Amino acid sequence: MSATASNIMRHVIIAAWLCIAIQPSAADTVTLRYGQIPSTVRSVSTLYLSIAQQKGFLAREGIKLELVPIAGGTDKMVAALDRGAVDVTQTAPISSVVVRPCLPT
């Protein structure tokens, strides 16, 4: 094996070990409180959440999704964000996602 191939192999092995070491543990799970209007629970606008949960994408990344119902209206969604009751909320169009800024506690 040439020196270049050996060097590349060494880097690949180090990268693989780092990836294994960085995998989130159960203690690293983050709860994401997702506020949504009850009428949108089964709409196309939240289809991506259902797919992500069913396929295990969120769990794989250490994210526990907590769906928080919010009485209808954008004003109530923004109020829930302001109170800290939810971390993320969305109105029907995907372009209207609102995220509460993460402030140090």
Order of alpha helices (4+ residues) and beta strands (2+ residues): alpha-beta-alpha-alpha-beta-alpha-beta-beta
